[in-house]
Amino acid sequence: MEDQGECVRKRIEAGKNSNSVWMYEGGAHYFATWLVAEIYGRTNYLSEILEDAQRAFERNENWDTAPDILGASALSLMIEHSMVTEESILDGSLFHNCARELEFDHTSPEIQRIKNSWHLIENNRGAFQFKEEALDN
């Protein structure tokens, strides 16, 4: 997964703030939730991802303790903001060419907004969705 050159330099430079772990783990959680829903004919996988995230937020989970759950929510929000496509998560192309560090710099205002808004979720009659404030630009 491009652990050399500029990619590894940026990851090391970012330290704990690196996007690598939450994007990898979040992508895996997103894909697994989508796949299980696909197998069982369910269409509510995004709601499931956001319900997991809301529960993690209520338990005071953080990027160190639940990078998969928070990351899946953050990736969902990145889809909403047209920063990535769902297809790039599902086919793994999001992880090509070290986009997690090179394209999405951990200091960028866009990534900071995502990391600060992943938990802005509401339960709308059993369907979990992002609050309007998370979707505002």
Beta strands, then each sheet from edge to edge (+ up, - down):
strand 1: 121-124
strand 2: 127-130
sheet 1: 1+ 2-
end
